[in-house]
């Protein structure tokens, strides 16, 4: 399970690192090369997003990547095939990130069963609240996969506790209200929010939405277990190519245990 994996990884470092790709962007070959660069640079987990036409939690950078991947022919089937190859090649846990429409249309049980058979470790479905996730949660439990749920700064304490009752693996703590890819103020103002998250669950905490450099990662030391980097990696990929991704990932944890 991801919870135990992260506990073990944290024994050797102050904060773990999860990176994000949009499968098929800018191409399937480049996507695989990007994952290879990330793993070689030492990431602890990889979140792979299945492209979707209306990714409501995502800002312009990831939205653009979704649209380009779909236009280039990305399908759910090709994403499963991509994930299967990635699991075979790389020794870090791989998760799917998807909006629920994709699981629903595919068949939730069928989708989760295939994830398990391929060796994926869990999923992040940002638009599926626990109250509406009965079939999904049952399937994830039956196939020993971790459903990752989300906290946000405006989540009240009683709901934090409720979400924790249904989550496994870790909790994804959104660093601010809004969508991915815009600026986040990593300052003492975030401390109270992350303390509320910590008080609500014993699961590891992963913080994303706006983590873009080493200073942001360092800020999370002692406050969270995992730093999540998404949009900034895609920016590096767009501006400098796959070759620069590994160096960027290394820069995030260079000097951070």
MIDOSE-1310 file (N, C-alpha, C; in nm, 2 decimals, decimal comma, always signed):
residues 257
xxxx	+0,08/-0,12/+0,00/+0,00/+0,00/+0,00/+0,09/+0,13/+0,00; +0,04/+0,23/-0,06/+0,12/+0,35/-0,07/+0,15/+0,42/+0,07; +0,06/+0,40/+0,16/+0,09/+0,46/+0,29/+0,22/+0,40/+0,35; +0,24/+0,27/+0,35/+0,36/+0,21/+0,40/+0,48/+0,24/+0,32
xxxx	+0,46/+0,25/+0,19/+0,57/+0,28/+0,10/+0,62/+0,42/+0,13; +0,53/+0,52/+0,15/+0,58/+0,66/+0,18/+0,64/+0,67/+0,32; +0,59/+0,59/+0,41/+0,66/+0,59/+0,54/+0,80/+0,54/+0,53; +0,82/+0,44/+0,45/+0,96/+0,38/+0,44/+1,05/+0,49/+0,36
xxxx	+0,99/+0,55/+0,26/+1,07/+0,65/+0,18/+1,11/+0,77/+0,27; +1,02/+0,81/+0,36/+1,04/+0,92/+0,44/+1,15/+0,90/+0,54; +1,19/+0,77/+0,57/+1,30/+0,74/+0,66/+1,43/+0,79/+0,61; +1,44/+0,81/+0,48/+1,57/+0,85/+0,43/+1,57/+0,99/+0,38
xxxx	+1,46/+1,07/+0,39/+1,45/+1,20/+0,34/+1,34/+1,28/+0,41; +1,35/+1,41/+0,40/+1,26/+1,50/+0,47/+1,13/+1,51/+0,41; +1,13/+1,50/+0,27/+1,00/+1,51/+0,20/+1,02/+1,43/+0,07; +0,92/+1,35/+0,03/+0,92/+1,28/-0,09/+0,87/+1,37/-0,20
xxxx	+0,88/+1,32/-0,33/+0,84/+1,40/-0,44/+0,76/+1,31/-0,54; +0,64/+1,37/-0,58/+0,56/+1,31/-0,68/+0,55/+1,41/-0,80; +0,57/+1,35/-0,92/+0,56/+1,44/-1,04/+0,44/+1,39/-1,12; +0,40/+1,48/-1,21/+0,28/+1,46/-1,29/+0,31/+1,47/-1,44
xxxx	+0,25/+1,38/-1,52/+0,25/+1,40/-1,66/+0,11/+1,39/-1,72; +0,09/+1,44/-1,83/-0,04/+1,41/-1,91/+0,00/+1,31/-2,02; -0,06/+1,19/-2,01/-0,02/+1,09/-2,10/-0,04/+1,13/-2,25; +0,06/+1,11/-2,33/+0,05/+1,15/-2,47/+0,09/+1,29/-2,50
xxxx	+0,13/+1,37/-2,41/+0,18/+1,50/-2,43/+0,33/+1,51/-2,41; +0,40/+1,57/-2,50/+0,36/+1,62/-2,64/+0,34/+1,50/-2,74; +0,39/+1,38/-2,70/+0,36/+1,26/-2,77/+0,38/+1,15/-2,67; +0,34/+1,03/-2,72/+0,35/+0,91/-2,63/+0,50/+0,88/-2,60
xxxx	+0,58/+0,89/-2,71/+0,72/+0,87/-2,69/+0,79/+0,97/-2,60; +0,75/+1,09/-2,61/+0,81/+1,20/-2,52/+0,76/+1,18/-2,38; +0,63/+1,13/-2,37/+0,58/+1,11/-2,23/+0,66/+1,00/-2,16; +0,69/+0,89/-2,23/+0,77/+0,79/-2,17/+0,91/+0,83/-2,14
xxxx	+0,97/+0,91/-2,23/+1,10/+0,96/-2,20/+1,10/+1,06/-2,08; +0,99/+1,13/-2,07/+0,98/+1,22/-1,95/+0,97/+1,14/-1,82; +0,89/+1,04/-1,82/+0,89/+0,95/-1,70/+1,02/+0,89/-1,67; +1,09/+0,85/-1,77/+1,23/+0,79/-1,75/+1,32/+0,90/-1,69
xxxx	+1,31/+1,02/-1,74/+1,40/+1,12/-1,68/+1,36/+1,15/-1,53; +1,23/+1,15/-1,50/+1,19/+1,18/-1,37/+1,24/+1,07/-1,27; +1,22/+0,94/-1,32/+1,26/+0,83/-1,23/+1,41/+0,83/-1,21; +1,49/+0,86/-1,32/+1,63/+0,87/-1,31/+1,67/+0,98/-1,21
xxxx	+1,59/+1,08/-1,20/+1,63/+1,20/-1,12/+1,59/+1,17/-0,97; +1,51/+1,06/-0,95/+1,49/+1,02/-0,81/+1,35/+1,05/-0,75; +1,25/+1,07/-0,84/+1,11/+1,09/-0,79/+1,06/+0,96/-0,72; +0,97/+0,98/-0,63/+0,92/+0,87/-0,55/+0,79/+0,81/-0,60
xxxx	+0,71/+0,89/-0,67/+0,58/+0,85/-0,73/+0,56/+0,93/-0,85; +0,48/+0,87/-0,95/+0,45/+0,94/-1,07/+0,30/+0,93/-1,08; +0,24/+1,05/-1,11/+0,09/+1,06/-1,13/+0,07/+1,08/-1,28; +0,00/+0,99/-1,34/-0,02/+1,00/-1,48/-0,17/+1,03/-1,51
xxxx	-0,19/+1,14/-1,58/-0,32/+1,19/-1,61/-0,37/+1,14/-1,74; -0,49/+1,08/-1,74/-0,56/+1,04/-1,87/-0,62/+1,17/-1,93; -0,58/+1,21/-2,05/-0,64/+1,33/-2,11/-0,79/+1,33/-2,11; -0,85/+1,45/-2,08/-0,99/+1,46/-2,08/-1,03/+1,60/-2,13
xxxx	-1,14/+1,61/-2,20/-1,18/+1,73/-2,27/-1,21/+1,85/-2,17; -1,26/+1,82/-2,05/-1,29/+1,92/-1,96/-1,23/+1,90/-1,82; -1,10/+1,92/-1,81/-1,03/+1,89/-1,68/-1,05/+2,01/-1,59; -1,16/+2,01/-1,51/-1,21/+2,12/-1,44/-1,11/+2,17/-1,33
xxxx	-1,03/+2,08/-1,28/-0,94/+2,12/-1,17/-0,81/+2,18/-1,22; -0,79/+2,18/-1,35/-0,66/+2,21/-1,41/-0,66/+2,35/-1,48; -0,55/+2,42/-1,46/-0,53/+2,55/-1,52/-0,48/+2,54/-1,66; -0,44/+2,66/-1,72/-0,41/+2,66/-1,86/-0,30/+2,57/-1,91
xxxx	-0,19/+2,55/-1,83/-0,08/+2,46/-1,87/-0,13/+2,32/-1,89; -0,19/+2,26/-1,79/-0,23/+2,12/-1,80/-0,35/+2,11/-1,89; -0,44/+2,21/-1,90/-0,55/+2,21/-1,99/-0,50/+2,20/-2,14; -0,40/+2,28/-2,17/-0,34/+2,28/-2,30/-0,28/+2,14/-2,33
xxxx	-0,21/+2,08/-2,23/-0,15/+1,95/-2,26/-0,26/+1,85/-2,28; -0,37/+1,85/-2,21/-0,49/+1,76/-2,23/-0,54/+1,78/-2,37; -0,56/+1,90/-2,41/-0,62/+1,92/-2,55/-0,53/+1,87/-2,66; -0,40/+1,90/-2,64/-0,30/+1,86/-2,75/-0,29/+1,71/-2,75
xxxx	-0,29/+1,64/-2,63/-0,28/+1,49/-2,63/-0,41/+1,43/-2,70; -0,52/+1,49/-2,67/-0,65/+1,44/-2,73/-0,64/+1,46/-2,88; -0,60/+1,57/-2,93/-0,59/+1,60/-3,07/-0,50/+1,51/-3,14; -0,39/+1,47/-3,07/-0,29/+1,38/-3,13/-0,33/+1,23/-3,13
xxxx	-0,45/+1,20/-3,07/-0,50/+1,07/-3,07/-0,50/+0,99/-2,94; -0,48/+1,06/-2,83/-0,48/+0,99/-2,70/-0,62/+0,93/-2,68; -0,62/+0,81/-2,63/-0,75/+0,74/-2,59/-0,72/+0,67/-2,46; -0,83/+0,63/-2,40/-0,82/+0,56/-2,27/-0,74/+0,43/-2,29
xxxx	-0,77/+0,36/-2,40/-0,70/+0,24/-2,43/-0,55/+0,26/-2,45; -0,51/+0,36/-2,52/-0,37/+0,39/-2,53/-0,30/+0,43/-2,40; -0,38/+0,50/-2,32/-0,33/+0,53/-2,18/-0,31/+0,41/-2,10; -0,40/+0,31/-2,10/-0,37/+0,19/-2,03/-0,25/+0,12/-2,08
xxxx	-0,23/+0,11/-2,21/-0,12/+0,05/-2,27/+0,01/+0,12/-2,23; +0,01/+0,25/-2,23/+0,12/+0,33/-2,18/+0,16/+0,30/-2,04; +0,05/+0,30/-1,95/+0,07/+0,27/-1,81/+0,13/+0,13/-1,79; +0,08/+0,04/-1,87/+0,14/-0,10/-1,85/+0,29/-0,10/-1,88
xxxx	+0,33/-0,03/-1,99/+0,47/-0,03/-2,02/+0,55/+0,04/-1,91; +0,49/+0,15/-1,86/+0,56/+0,23/-1,76/+0,58/+0,14/-1,63; +0,48/+0,07/-1,59/+0,49/-0,02/-1,47/+0,60/-0,12/-1,49; +0,61/-0,18/-1,61/+0,71/-0,28/-1,64/+0,85/-0,22/-1,64
xxxx	+0,86/-0,09/-1,68/+1,00/-0,03/-1,69/+1,05/+0,03/-1,57; +0,96/+0,09/-1,48/+1,01/+0,17/-1,37/+0,96/+0,11/-1,24; +1,05/+0,14/-1,14/+1,03/+0,07/-1,01/+0,97/+0,17/-0,90; +0,90/+0,27/-0,95/+0,83/+0,36/-0,85/+0,68/+0,34/-0,87
xxxx	+0,60/+0,36/-0,76/+0,46/+0,35/-0,77/+0,40/+0,45/-0,88; +0,31/+0,40/-0,96/+0,24/+0,48/-1,06/+0,09/+0,49/-1,03; +0,04/+0,61/-1,03/-0,10/+0,63/-1,01/-0,17/+0,69/-1,14; -0,29/+0,66/-1,15/-0,37/+0,73/-1,25/-0,43/+0,85/-1,19
xxxx	-0,44/+0,96/-1,27/-0,53/+1,08/-1,23/-0,63/+1,09/-1,34; -0,76/+1,09/-1,31/-0,86/+1,09/-1,41/-0,99/+1,16/-1,36; -1,06/+1,22/-1,44/-1,19/+1,27/-1,40/-1,29/+1,15/-1,42; -1,40/+1,16/-1,33/-1,48/+1,04/-1,31/-1,56/+1,00/-1,44
xxxx	-1,59/+1,09/-1,53/-1,66/+1,06/-1,65/-1,59/+0,95/-1,73; -1,46/+0,95/-1,72/-1,38/+0,84/-1,79/-1,40/+0,71/-1,73; -1,40/+0,70/-1,60/-1,42/+0,57/-1,53/-1,57/+0,53/-1,55; -1,66/+0,62/-1,54/-1,80/+0,59/-1,55/-1,83/+0,53/-1,69
xxxx	-1,78/+0,60/-1,79/-1,81/+0,55/-1,93/-1,74/+0,42/-1,96; -1,62/+0,40/-1,90/-1,55/+0,27/-1,92/-1,61/+0,16/-1,85; -1,67/+0,19/-1,73/-1,72/+0,09/-1,64/-1,63/+0,09/-1,52; -1,68/+0,14/-1,40/-1,59/+0,17/-1,29/-1,52/+0,04/-1,25
xxxx	-1,60/-0,07/-1,23/-1,54/-0,20/-1,19/-1,43/-0,25/-1,29; -1,47/-0,24/-1,41/-1,38/-0,28/-1,52/-1,25/-0,20/-1,52; -1,27/-0,07/-1,51/-1,15/+0,02/-1,51/-1,06/-0,01/-1,39; -1,11/-0,02/-1,27/-1,03/-0,05/-1,15/-0,96/-0,19/-1,16
xxxx	-1,04/-0,29/-1,21/-0,98/-0,42/-1,23/-0,86/-0,42/-1,32; -0,87/-0,34/-1,43/-0,76/-0,34/-1,52/-0,64/-0,26/-1,46; -0,67/-0,16/-1,39/-0,56/-0,09/-1,32/-0,48/-0,19/-1,23; -0,56/-0,27/-1,16/-0,49/-0,36/-1,07/-0,41/-0,46/-1,14
xxxx	-0,46/-0,52/-1,25/-0,39/-0,62/-1,33/-0,26/-0,56/-1,39; -0,26/-0,43/-1,42/-0,15/-0,37/-1,48/-0,04/-0,33/-1,38; -0,08/-0,33/-1,25/+0,02/-0,30/-1,15/+0,02/-0,15/-1,10; -0,08/-0,08/-1,14/-0,10/+0,06/-1,09/-0,13/+0,05/-0,94
xxxx	-0,10/+0,16/-0,87/-0,11/+0,15/-0,72/-0,23/+0,23/-0,66; -0,29/+0,32/-0,74/-0,40/+0,40/-0,69/-0,45/+0,49/-0,79; -0,54/+0,58/-0,75/-0,59/+0,68/-0,84/-0,64/+0,80/-0,77; -0,63/+0,91/-0,84/-0,68/+1,04/-0,80/-0,79/+1,08/-0,89
xxxx	-0,91/+1,10/-0,84/-1,03/+1,14/-0,92/-1,08/+1,26/-0,85; -1,04/+1,38/-0,89/-1,07/+1,50/-0,82/-1,21/+1,55/-0,82; -1,29/+1,50/-0,91/-1,43/+1,55/-0,92/-1,53/+1,44/-0,86; -1,48/+1,34/-0,79/-1,56/+1,24/-0,73/-1,55/+1,25/-0,57
xxxx	-1,66/+1,30/-0,51/-1,66/+1,31/-0,36/-1,69/+1,17/-0,30; -1,65/+1,15/-0,18/-1,68/+1,02/-0,12/-1,83/+0,98/-0,12; -1,92/+1,08/-0,10/-2,06/+1,05/-0,10/-2,11/+0,98/-0,22; -2,05/+1,01/-0,34/-2,09/+0,96/-0,47/-2,00/+0,85/-0,52
xxxx	-1,91/+0,80/-0,43/-1,80/+0,71/-0,48/-1,82/+0,56/-0,43; -1,95/+0,52/-0,40/-1,97/+0,39/-0,34/-1,91/+0,28/-0,44; -1,95/+0,28/-0,56/-1,90/+0,18/-0,66/-1,75/+0,18/-0,67; -1,70/+0,30/-0,68/-1,55/+0,32/-0,70/-1,48/+0,27/-0,58
xxxx	-1,52/+0,31/-0,46/-1,46/+0,27/-0,34/-1,46/+0,12/-0,32; -1,57/+0,06/-0,35/-1,59/-0,09/-0,34/-1,49/-0,16/-0,43; -1,48/-0,11/-0,55/-1,39/-0,17/-0,65/-1,24/-0,15/-0,61; -1,21/-0,03/-0,56/-1,07/-0,01/-0,52/-1,04/-0,10/-0,40
xxxx	-1,13/-0,11/-0,31/-1,10/-0,20/-0,20/-1,09/-0,35/-0,24; -1,17/-0,39/-0,33/-1,17/-0,53/-0,38/-1,04/-0,56/-0,45; -0,98/-0,46/-0,51/-0,86/-0,48/-0,59/-0,73/-0,43/-0,52; -0,75/-0,39/-0,39/-0,63/-0,35/-0,31/-0,56/-0,23/-0,37
xxxx	-0,64/-0,13/-0,42/-0,58/-0,01/-0,47/-0,62/+0,10/-0,38; -0,54/+0,21/-0,38/-0,56/+0,32/-0,29/-0,64/+0,43/-0,36; -0,76/+0,47/-0,31/-0,83/+0,59/-0,36/-0,77/+0,71/-0,29; -0,72/+0,81/-0,36/-0,66/+0,93/-0,31/-0,76/+1,04/-0,31
xxxx	-0,80/+1,09/-0,19/-0,89/+1,20/-0,19/-0,82/+1,33/-0,16; -0,90/+1,44/-0,17/-0,84/+1,57/-0,17/-0,89/+1,66/-0,06; -0,80/+1,73/+0,01/-0,83/+1,84/+0,10/-0,81/+1,97/+0,03; -0,88/+2,07/+0,07/-0,85/+2,21/+0,02/-0,86/+2,31/+0,14
xxxx	-0,81/+2,43/+0,12/-0,80/+2,52/+0,24/-0,94/+2,56/+0,29; -1,05/+2,55/+0,21/-1,18/+2,58/+0,26/-1,26/+2,46/+0,31; -1,19/+2,35/+0,32/-1,26/+2,23/+0,37/-1,27/+2,24/+0,52; -1,40/+2,24/+0,58/-1,41/+2,25/+0,72/-1,36/+2,12/+0,80
xxxx	-1,33/+2,14/+0,92/-1,27/+2,03/+1,00/-1,35/+1,90/+1,00; -1,48/+1,91/+1,01/-1,56/+1,79/+1,01/-1,55/+1,71/+0,88; -1,54/+1,79/+0,77/-1,53/+1,72/+0,64/-1,39/+1,66/+0,62; -1,29/+1,73/+0,67/-1,16/+1,67/+0,66/-1,16/+1,53/+0,73
xxxx	-1,22/+1,52/+0,84/-1,23/+1,39/+0,91/-1,31/+1,29/+0,83; -1,42/+1,34/+0,77/-1,51/+1,25/+0,69/-1,43/+1,19/+0,57; -1,36/+1,28/+0,50/-1,28/+1,24/+0,38/-1,18/+1,14/+0,43; -1,12/+1,16/+0,54/-1,01/+1,07/+0,59/-1,06/+0,93/+0,61
xxxx	-1,19/+0,92/+0,64/-1,25/+0,78/+0,67/-1,25/+0,70/+0,54; -1,25/+0,76/+0,43/-1,26/+0,69/+0,30/-1,13/+0,68/+0,22; -1,03/+0,76/+0,26/-0,91/+0,77/+0,18/-0,81/+0,66/+0,23; -0,73/+0,62/+0,13/-0,62/+0,53/+0,16/-0,49/+0,58/+0,09
xxxx	-0,38/+0,54/+0,13/-0,25/+0,58/+0,07/-0,19/+0,71/+0,11; -0,26/+0,81/+0,08/-0,22/+0,95/+0,13/-0,34/+1,04/+0,09; -0,33/+1,16/+0,15/-0,43/+1,27/+0,12/-0,36/+1,37/+0,03; -0,42/+1,41/-0,07/-0,37/+1,52/-0,16/-0,42/+1,65/-0,11
xxxx	-0,34/+1,74/-0,05/-0,37/+1,87/+0,00/-0,35/+1,97/-0,10; -0,46/+2,03/-0,15/-0,45/+2,14/-0,25/-0,40/+2,26/-0,17; -0,30/+2,32/-0,22/-0,23/+2,43/-0,15/-0,31/+2,56/-0,14; -0,41/+2,58/-0,24/-0,49/+2,70/-0,24/-0,62/+2,67/-0,32
xxxx	-0,71/+2,76/-0,31/-0,83/+2,75/-0,39/-0,80/+2,78/-0,53; -0,87/+2,72/-0,63/-0,85/+2,75/-0,77/-0,80/+2,63/-0,84; -0,74/+2,65/-0,96/-0,70/+2,54/-1,04/-0,55/+2,53/-1,04; -0,49/+2,43/-1,10/-0,35/+2,41/-1,11/-0,28/+2,52/-1,19
xxxx	-0,15/+2,53/-1,16/-0,07/+2,61/-1,25/-0,05/+2,76/-1,22; -0,12/+2,81/-1,12/-0,10/+2,95/-1,09/-0,02/+2,97/-0,96; +0,01/+3,09/-0,92/+0,11/+3,11/-0,81/+0,04/+3,07/-0,68; +0,12/+3,02/-0,59/+0,08/+2,98/-0,46/+0,18/+3,05/-0,36
xxxx	+0,13/+3,11/-0,25/+0,21/+3,17/-0,15/+0,25/+3,07/-0,05; +0,37/+3,01/-0,06/+0,42/+2,92/+0,04/+0,49/+3,00/+0,15; +0,40/+3,03/+0,25/+0,45/+3,11/+0,36/+0,38/+3,06/+0,49; +0,41/+3,13/+0,60/+0,35/+3,09/+0,72/+0,20/+3,08/+0,72
xxxx	+0,14/+3,16/+0,63/-0,01/+3,15/+0,62/-0,06/+3,01/+0,59; +0,02/+2,93/+0,53/-0,02/+2,79/+0,50/-0,01/+2,70/+0,62; +0,06/+2,74/+0,72/+0,09/+2,65/+0,83/-0,04/+2,60/+0,90; -0,13/+2,69/+0,92/-0,25/+2,66/+1,00/-0,33/+2,56/+0,92
xxxx	-0,34/+2,58/+0,79/-0,41/+2,48/+0,70/-0,35/+2,34/+0,71; -0,22/+2,33/+0,69/-0,16/+2,20/+0,69/-0,17/+2,14/+0,83; -0,17/+2,22/+0,93/-0,19/+2,16/+1,07/-0,32/+2,10/+1,08; -0,43/+2,17/+1,02/-0,56/+2,11/+1,03/-0,57/+1,98/+0,95
xxxx	-0,50/+1,98/+0,84/-0,49/+1,85/+0,76/-0,42/+1,74/+0,84; -0,31/+1,77/+0,91/-0,24/+1,67/+0,99/-0,33/+1,63/+1,10; -0,40/+1,71/+1,16/-0,48/+1,68/+1,28/-0,60/+1,58/+1,24; -0,64/+1,59/+1,11/-0,76/+1,52/+1,06/-0,73/+1,38/+1,02
xxxx	-0,60/+1,34/+0,99/-0,57/+1,21/+0,94/-0,43/+1,17/+0,98; -0,41/+1,04/+0,99/-0,28/+0,98/+1,01/-0,21/+0,94/+0,88; -0,28/+0,96/+0,77/-0,22/+0,93/+0,64/-0,12/+1,03/+0,60; -0,02/+0,99/+0,52/+0,07/+1,09/+0,47/+0,00/+1,20/+0,39
xxxx	+0,06/+1,32/+0,40/+0,00/+1,44/+0,33/+0,09/+1,47/+0,21; +0,03/+1,49/+0,09/+0,09/+1,53/-0,03/+0,04/+1,67/-0,06; +0,13/+1,77/-0,09/+0,08/+1,90/-0,12/+0,12/+1,94/-0,26; +0,02/+1,99/-0,33/+0,04/+2,03/-0,47/-0,04/+2,15/-0,50
xxxx	-0,04/+2,19/-0,63/-0,10/+2,32/-0,68/+0,00/+2,43/-0,65; +0,10/+2,45/-0,74/+0,19/+2,57/-0,72/+0,33/+2,54/-0,68; +0,36/+2,41/-0,65/+0,50/+2,38/-0,61/+0,58/+2,39/-0,74; +0,68/+2,48/-0,74/+0,75/+2,51/-0,86/+0,90/+2,51/-0,85
xxxx	+0,95/+2,52/-0,73/+1,10/+2,52/-0,71/+1,14/+2,47/-0,58; +1,28/+2,47/-0,56/+1,33/+2,41/-0,44/+1,28/+2,48/-0,31; +1,27/+2,61/-0,32/+1,22/+2,68/-0,20/+1,08/+2,63/-0,15; +1,00/+2,60/-0,25/+0,86/+2,55/-0,22/+0,87/+2,42/-0,15
xxxx	+0,96/+2,33/-0,21/+0,98/+2,20/-0,15/+1,03/+2,21/-0,01; +1,13/+2,30/+0,01/+1,19/+2,31/+0,14/+1,09/+2,37/+0,24; +1,00/+2,45/+0,20/+0,89/+2,50/+0,29/+0,81/+2,39/+0,35; +0,79/+2,28/+0,27/+0,70/+2,17/+0,31/+0,77/+2,08/+0,41
xxxx	+0,90/+2,09/+0,42/+0,97/+2,00/+0,52/+0,91/+2,02/+0,66; +0,87/+1,91/+0,72/+0,82/+1,91/+0,85/+0,67/+1,94/+0,86; +0,61/+1,98/+0,74/+0,47/+2,01/+0,73/+0,39/+1,91/+0,65; +0,46/+1,84/+0,56/+0,40/+1,75/+0,47/+0,49/+1,64/+0,44
xxxx	+0,44/+1,53/+0,38/+0,53/+1,41/+0,35/+0,57/+1,41/+0,20; +0,49/+1,47/+0,11/+0,51/+1,46/-0,03/+0,49/+1,60/-0,09; +0,58/+1,64/-0,18/+0,56/+1,76/-0,26/+0,52/+1,71/-0,40; +0,42/+1,78/-0,46/+0,37/+1,73/-0,59/+0,40/+1,85/-0,69
xxxx	+0,46/+1,81/-0,79/+0,50/+1,91/-0,90/+0,44/+1,87/-1,03; +0,35/+1,95/-1,08/+0,28/+1,92/-1,21/+0,30/+2,02/-1,32; +0,24/+2,14/-1,31/+0,24/+2,24/-1,42/+0,39/+2,28/-1,45; +0,47/+2,30/-1,35/+0,60/+2,35/-1,37/+0,68/+2,25/-1,45
xxxx	+0,66/+2,13/-1,43/+0,74/+2,03/-1,51/+0,70/+2,04/-1,66; +0,57/+2,06/-1,68/+0,52/+2,07/-1,82/+0,58/+2,20/-1,88; +0,59/+2,30/-1,80/+0,65/+2,43/-1,86/+0,80/+2,40/-1,90; +0,87/+2,33/-1,81/+1,01/+2,30/-1,84/+1,02/+2,21/-1,97
xxxx	+0,93/+2,12/-1,98/+0,92/+2,03/-2,10/+0,90/+2,11/-2,22; +0,80/+2,21/-2,22/+0,77/+2,29/-2,33/+0,88/+2,38/-2,37; +0,95/+2,44/-2,27/+1,05/+2,54/-2,30/+1,19/+2,49/-2,33; +1,22/+2,37/-2,27/+1,36/+2,32/-2,28/+1,37/+2,18/-2,33
xxxx	+1,26/+2,11/-2,33/+1,26/+1,97/-2,38/+1,28/+1,87/-2,28; +1,26/+1,74/-2,32/+1,27/+1,63/-2,22/+1,40/+1,63/-2,15; +1,51/+1,67/-2,22/+1,64/+1,66/-2,16/+1,66/+1,74/-2,03; +1,58/+1,85/-2,02/+1,59/+1,94/-1,91/+1,50/+1,89/-1,79
xxxx	+1,41/+1,80/-1,81/+1,32/+1,76/-1,70/+1,40/+1,70/-1,59; +1,49/+1,61/-1,62/+1,57/+1,54/-1,51/+1,64/+1,64/-1,43; +1,71/+1,74/-1,49/+1,78/+1,84/-1,42/+1,69/+1,92/-1,33; +1,57/+1,95/-1,38/+1,47/+2,03/-1,30/+1,43/+1,95/-1,18
xxxx	+1,40/+1,83/-1,20/+1,36/+1,74/-1,08/+1,47/+1,73/-0,98; +1,59/+1,71/-1,03/+1,70/+1,71/-0,93/+1,72/+1,84/-0,85; +1,69/+1,95/-0,92/+1,71/+2,08/-0,85/+1,61/+2,10/-0,74; +1,50/+2,03/-0,75/+1,39/+2,04/-0,64/+1,44/+1,99/-0,51
xxxx	+1,51/+1,88/-0,52/+1,55/+1,81/-0,39/+1,70/+1,82/-0,36; +1,78/+1,89/-0,45/+1,92/+1,90/-0,42/+1,94/+1,97/-0,29; +2,00/+1,90/-0,19/+2,03/+1,96/-0,06/+1,91/+1,94/+0,04; +1,80/+1,88/-0,02/+1,69/+1,85/+0,07/+1,69/+1,70/+0,10
x	+1,70/+1,66/+0,22/+1,72/+1,52/+0,25/+1,59/+1,44/+0,21
